[in-house]
Amino acid sequence: MIDAMPVLSAGAGLHETLALLTAQLCPDAKHTEDMVFLRDVFSEKSLAYLMKIHEKLRQYEHLSPTPVLHSASSLAEDVAEELQSGPMSNDEKELLQLLTAPHLKAVLTVHDTVAQKSFDPVLPPLPDDLDDGLEEESVKIVRLVKNKEPLGATIRRDEATGAIVVARIMRGGAADRSGLVHVGDELREVNGILVIHKRPDEISQILSQSQGSISLKIIPAIKEEDRLKESKVYMRALFDYVPSEDKATPCQEAGLPFQRGDILHVVSQDDATWWQAKRVGDSNLRAGLIPSRQFQERRLAYRMKTGTLQNPKASKPPVSGLRRSFRLSRKDRHGESRPPESAEPEFLTYEEVMRDQRRHGDRPRLVVLIGSLGARINELKQKVVAENPQRYGVAVPHTTRPKKSHEKEGVEYHFVSKQAFEADVQSNKFIEHGEYKENLYGTSMEAIRSVLARNKLCLVDVQPEALKILRMPEFRPYVIFVRPRIPEGQRRRSAATSPGQGEPGRVTVRLAWKPQGCSVQGSAAICLSKRFDPNRLSRGGQTFWRKVQVNLFNSKVGHFCYRQSNINGLGKKSSSRRES
């Protein structure tokens, strides 16, 4: 029961009343549960806070404060310009710093928005002249609010019915965010304009010119498919794409331009010809159209058939200066032939990748150096290891030649017999091997694993063909292409045909591809004098290898690596490096 309540003062608020009610509640044997419930409700802190907020709002309702100025942000900008026009004292400098602070500018912007009461866009009234020929249940009026951004939908004319239907919805666009427009919906009107007899390009122009509120009269598709969840497929682009130069794209404005090496997040593969994708690291959240892998390969095959594209596997004349190959013959000692390579051309379109985040305890990645004889990769490796032997190591190769007096087992080479070497070849233990002066040389996978097991970056230099073997999740190779120094005379002779080859006395080191899409630039220049000092790296080389350490040892840096292992070339006889 509740006893007689004391008289409250005139200024008492609701929260004070609740507190008094809680204190006046007395236990009653007949209504025990009700009393406990009321006590719990009145004692709830959130209810007390709501009552305090209610009282504050009631005070403002009685006071009805009006803004002194509706453009406080403009006034602050004028004052800041006036202060900057002449010499300033310490107080004026402090005032200028306050007026230009981002937080204060945001507060003034909110003040002006409230003062001007510009909260929501003013929507036009609903049209009264609805099409009587349509059933009321089948017509849907959709109101969309957009700025200068595209609507995020493409349309086409149905060849069977002649109706204008939604062909695709771009992920992240205004139509996709609304959730009211779906693929297959029939479009009847745009802002009261009948579009049944208009061409799709005319309708697209009307939509692009519309700003603010857009009213669409649509007939929903007979069967609305559920909106698919955003996929987690990532692709590394292996070619450049410019939508404005592609005549086959259904909508050039909706195309997504990208460059070779960019990481693309493919959000939709519903269309077999055109995928929807976003560039990783791009601030634009809207997806764009890119050619699908199958469509791009079909176009390249057609171009090769018509003679406008060279066969990627066509034989090319050897380039002067490339590292010599000391390959085994097409038949090994046992008389077994090498498996012939596929006659099908391999077009470079996309490579599926996945984000690889280094965790504590993970092994370092393999660093693969690719280059020609003039790049002097062996000396480069020696310099890097000499600078930091605790961080870097090299894979010790195997050989069948006799050991020299100054050599040690496991330091320069692993010295094995010819029978043991050939047995390892048959067991596919080498990533590449070859013959030089009747001696066999090869780099084994176990030699790489032994370096990585010691938590060191393993440096190897192989022929490009060996990359197919190394591209596996175990190694996750970080590939670097080393371009050789170009002499002054040769550089002048080739300047007209090959500008920008490099500077004299410099070796340009660049990544074969970007490990983080377009966010990491792995380029540096290593200055090389005519006389190599194997105990000292140049400043450019130190900068480059610091980037390598940050990218490969920092657990906060994520990389996009190969999603699946590609070991189709495992066991093939590939070229070996020459003994230095």
N, C-alpha and C positions, 0 to 999 in steps of 0.2 A: 504493500500500500504506500501511497505518497502522502506525507504529512502536509500540513499547511505550509506553503512556500513563502519565504520572506519576500518583501517587496523589493524589486530591483530598481536601480537608478534609471533615470531616463536615457542615459548614454550607454547603457549596457548593451553588449552585442550578442549575436546568436551563440558564439562560442562560450561566452560567459553563462548564457542560459543553459547550454548543454552541460557545462560543468556543474551548475547548481542542480540540474535534474539528476545527474549521476550521484551526487551526494545525498539527495533526498530519497533515493530508491531504498525501500526497506524490504526485507525478505517476507514472503507470504507463502504459507504452507500450501495453499491451493494453487498458486500460480508461480511455482518455483522456476520452472523452465522459462516462462515468459519473462520473469524478472532477470534471470541470468542473461537471456538474449538481449534485453534492453540495456543492461549494464555493459555488455560487450560492445553493443552498437555505439552507445554514448561515449564509451572510453576509447574508441578507435581514433588514433592520431590523424589518420587521413581525413576523417570527417571534420575534425577540429580545424585542420588546415583549410579545407574547402570553405568552412564557415568564415574564416578570417579573410579569405580571398573574396568571398561574396560581400562582406562588409566594406572592403576597400572599393569594390566596383560600385556599390551603392553610393558611396561618397562622391565618386566621379559623376554619377548620374545626376546628383543634386547640384554639383558645382558646374557641370557642363563646360569644361575648359576648352578654350578655342586657341588654335595655334597663332602665335604672334606673326610668324612668317611662313609662307608656303614653300619657299625655296632657300632653305638654310644652307644646303650644299653649294648653291651658286654664290651665296654671300661669302662662304668660307673660301671658295676659290678666288673671289675678287680680292679678299683681304690678303691671301697668300701672294697674289701677283703684286699687290701694292707694297708688301713688305720686301719683296725681292727687287723692286725697282731702284732701291737706294741702299746706302749703308745701314746696317742693323746693329742695334745694341744687343746685349746678352738676353734681355727680356724679350726683345723682338725675335731673336733667333729661337728662343724656347717656344714662343707662340707659333712661329712658322713650323717648327717641328711637330707641335701638337696638331695643327690644322692639316698637315700633310700625312698624318699617321693613318694607316689603312683602317684601323678600328673606328676612329672618330669619323672618318669619311663614310664608313658603312652606317654608323648610327645616324648621321645627318641624312643619308639617303633614305633610311627607314622612316625617319621623322617626316620627310617630304612626302613619302608615299602615303603615310597615314593622314597627313594634313590634307592632301589632295584627294584622299579617298579613292585612289586608283588601285583597287585591289584585284578585280577580275575584269577581263575584257567584256565589253558590252556585246551581247549576242543579238543578232537580228531576230525578229519574230518568226514563228513558224509559218511556212507558206500555207495559204488557205486553199489554193487551187490544186488539190491533190488529184492525181490521175484516177478518174473514175473507173477506168478499164482494169485496174489492178485490184486484187483482193486485199482487204485491209490487213489481213494477217501476214501476207507475204511481203509487204513493203516495210522497209526499215529506213528511218531518217537518222543519219549519223552526222554529228557535229564535231568537227576537229578544229583545234586551235594550233596554228603553226606560225613560225616567224618566217625568215627568208630561206629556211631549210627546205629541201624537196619533201614532197609528201611521203616518199619512200614506198611507192607502189608503181608497178607497170601494168599497162592494159593492152588488150588485143581484141580483135573482132573474131568471134566464133564463126568458123566457116560453115557450120551446119545450121545455126539459128540466125546468124547475122547480128547477134547481140554483142555489146561491149562488155567484156568480163575482165575481172582482175587476173592478170597473168601470174604475178608474183608479188610477195610482200618482202621488202628489204628489212632485214633484222636491224633493230635500233632506230628505225625511222618513225615519223609521226604516226603513220597508219599502224605500225607494229606496236607502238607503245599504247595506242588506244585500245587494242584488242577487239575492235568492233568491225574491222574489215578483214575479210578472209579471201584466200585464193578461190576463184570460181564465182564470186559474187557478181551479179549483173548490175552495171551502172546505168541509171536512167537519167538523173539530173545532177548538175553541179551548180550550186548557188542559184537554183531556180531556172537554169538554162537546160533545155532538153537536149540531150546528147545522143539520142538514138540514131539519128541520121548523120552524125558528124564522124569525121575520120579520127582514128586514134591520135594522130599527131596534133590535130586541132584541139582535142580534149586535153592532151598533155600540156599544150600551151595555156589553156584556160586554168588548169590546176597550178601551173608554175607561176602564173601572174596573180593568183589569189593570195592575199595576205590576211593574217588574223584568223577569223573564223571561216571555216569552209563547211557548207552544208551539202551532204551527199544523199541522194535518194537511190537506194540499192535494193535489189531483190536477193536475199541470201541464197547461197547455193543449196541445192536439194539435200546434199549430205555434207555438212561442215565437218571437216576433219579436225581433230584435236591439234592444237599448236604443238609442234615438236619442241622438245627441249633442245637448248643450244648444245651443239656437239662440241667435243673436245679434240677435234682433229686439227693438227698443225702440219703445215707444209712449208718446206723451204723452196722458194722459187728458183728455178734453174735457167730462167730466161727473162728478158725484159718485156714488159707489156705496157702499151699506151692505148687506152680505149679510143681516143680520138682518131687513131690511125687504123682501127679495126672496123671494117665495113660490115662484118657479120654480127656485131654486138646488137642486141635488141634495143638498147638505150645507151647511147654514149655518155649521157650525163650520169647514169647510174653505174658506170664502169669504175673499177678500182685500179688505178695505175700502180705498178710495182716494178722493182728492179731485181736483177739477179742477186740472190743472197738474202732477200727479204724473207722474214718469217710471216706466214699468213695463217690466221685462225679461220678455218673453214667452218662456218656456222650452219650452212645448209647445203646438202647435196641432193635435194629433191629433184631438181632439174638435171637431167643427164648431160645437158650441153653447157649450161651456165651455172656455176656455183656462186654462192654468196660467201664473202670472206671479209675479214678485217686485217689490217696490218698490225702486228704485235708492236706495241710501243707507240702507236698512233693515238692522239687525243680524240680523234673523231670516232664516236661510238657507233656510227651508222655503217652497215655493211655495204659492200659494193659487189658488182658482178665481175667474175673472172672466168675465163674459159676452163672447162673441166679437163681433166687429164686425158680422157678418151677423145674429146673433141679436138684438143690441141695436137695430140699425136696423129689423129686422122688428117688434120690440116697439113702437118709437116710431111706425112707420107704422100699426100697429094702433090705438094710442092716438089718433093723429091722425084715423083713420077713424071711431073711435067718439066723437070729440068731446072726449076728455079731454086732448088735447094740441093746442096752437095750431100752425098751419102756420108754420114758421120763415121762410117767404118771404111771409107775408101782409102786406099793406100796413098800416102803422101811421101814425097822425097825427103830423105833425111836432112835435118837442119844442121848446118855447120856449128860445131861447138857443143853439141849435146853429148851427154855422158855416153861413152861406148858401152855396148852390151856384150857381155861374154856369156851367151846362152848355150845351153846344152843343145845338141842336135834334136831334130824332131822325134828321133827314136832314142830311148835311153839304152843303157847297157843290156837290159833284159829284152830289148827288141819290141817293147810296147809303145805304140804310137800315142802321141798326145791327142786328147779329145779335141775334135775340130770345134772352132767357135761357131756360134749360131750365125746363120746368114741373115737373120732378122736384124734390121737396124735398130739401135737403141736410142730413142729420142730423149733429150733432156727436157723434161717439163717440170715435174714437181718431185720432191723427195719427202716422204712422211717422216716427221721428227717428233720428238717428245721432250718436254722440259726436264732437264737433269739438274737436280739441286744437290750439291756436294754436302754430305753429312759427315759428322765426326767419325773418324775411323775408316772412311773410304780411301781406296787407293788413288794415287794421282793418275791423271790421264796420260796417255802416250802422246809424245810430241814427234811428229813425222816431218822431216825436212825433205823437200823435193827441189831439185835443181840440176844444173848442168855442171860440166867439168870446171868451167870458169868461175862458178860460184864458190869454190873452195869450201865445201860444206864440212869436210873433215877438220880443217883448221878452225872453222867456226864452232864446231862441237867441242874441240879441245879448249878453246878460249872460255866457253860457257862453263864447262866442268871445272876448269882451273880457277875460275872466279868463285865458284860456290860448289865444292865437291860434296857437301852435305845435302844439297838440294837436288843436284843433277847427276845423272849417270848415263852411261852408254851401254847398249847391248853388245856383248862380246861375241863376234862371229866365230864360226867353225871353219876349219880348213884341214886339208889332207897333206899340205906340204910339210917338210921337215922343220922342226923348230930351230931357230937361230940361237947363237950363243947368248945374246943379250936379252932374249925374250923369255917370258915367264908364262906358265900355263894359266889360262883364265884372265890374263891381263891384256895382251894384244890379241890373242886368239885362243880358242879351244882346239887343241891339236888332236885329231882323231884319225883312225885308219880309214882307208878308202872303202872297205867293206862296211864299217860302222856308218860312214857318211851315207852311202847308198841305201843302207837299211833305214836310216832316218828319213831319207827322201821318200821311200816307199810308204813310210808311216805318216807322211804329210806333216812333219815336224818343222819344216822350214817355210818361212814366208817368201823367201826368194833364194835361189842358189844358181851357180853357174861355174864354168870352167875357165881358167886362165893359166896359160903355160903348163897345161897338163895337170894342174892342181885344181881341186874343187874348193869352192868357197860358198858359204851360206850363212844366213841369219835365222836363228831358230826362235820359235815362240817362247820356248822355255827361258832363253836368255833375256827376253823382254820381261817375262813374268818375274824373274829373279830380281831385276832392278826395281820394278814396281812394288814387290814385296818388302823392299827396304824403305818404302815410303819416299821414293825419289822419282823425279820426273825423268822418264827414260827418253833419250834422244836417239832417233834412228833416221838414217837416210836410205831410202829405197827408190826403186823405179815406180813410176805412176801406176803400172799394172798391179803392183803389190797392194795398193790401197783397197782393192776389192776383198783381199783376205783380211786386212786389218780392221775393216769396218764391222766391228762387232761390239756388243755392249760391254764385254770384258775390258777392252782397250779404250774405246771411245776416243779415237785419235783426234788430236788437235793439229791440223795440217798447215804447214807454213811453206810457201813457195819462195825460194831464194833466187833472185835474178842476178846474173853475173855482172861484173864491172865491164863497161864498154870503153875501150881505148879511145883517146881523143881523135885519132885519125879516122877510125871506123865510125865514131859517132858523127863526125862531120859528113862523112860520105853517105850515111844513112839518114841524115837529118831530114832530107827532102821527102823521103818515103816513109820513114818511121819517126816522126817527131815525138819528143818526150820520152825517149828510151831511158834516159838517166843522165847523171852528171859524171864527169870523169873522176875516177878515184873513189867512187861510192858503190856500195852494193845495196840495192833496195830489197828489203825484206818485207813481205806482205803475206797476209793470211790467204790461203786458197779459197776459203769462204769465211763468212762472218759467224762466229760461234753464238752470238746473241742477236741475230737478225741485223737490224740497222742501228742498234744502240751502241755497239762496240766497234771501233775502228782499230784494227790490229796492224797498223802500218808503222814502220820506222825505217830509218836509214842507218846503216852501219858504215862509218867512214873507215876505209882501208887504205893504208899507205902502201907504197911499193914493197916495203919490207914489213912483213907481219910480225907483230910482237905477240906471241901466243899466250903471254901472261897478263895481258891487259885488254879489256874491252873498251871501245870508244864510248863517248857519252850517248850517242844515238843508240848503240847496241844495248847499253845499260838501261836506257829508257824502255826499249822494246821488251827486254826480258823482265823488267819490272811489271809491264802489262801482262806478260804471260803468267807471272806468279800470281798477280791479283786475280786473273780470270780462272786459274786452275787450282789455286789453293784456298781462296776465300770462299767460305761456306755461304756467304750472303749473295754470291753471284750465281745466277742460274744460266744454264746453257741449254740449247736445243741440240740434242744428239739424235743419232739414227734410232728409229723406233724398232727396227728389226735387224737381225744380223744378216749380212750379205757375205756368205762364205762359199759362193758358187765356184770361185776360182781356187779354192783350197787344194793344194797339191799340184797345181800347174807349175811347170818349170818356167821360172821367170828370171830376169837378168840379175846378176849379182854385181856388187860394187867391186871395183878394181882395187887391188892391194896398193896402198900408198907407200 
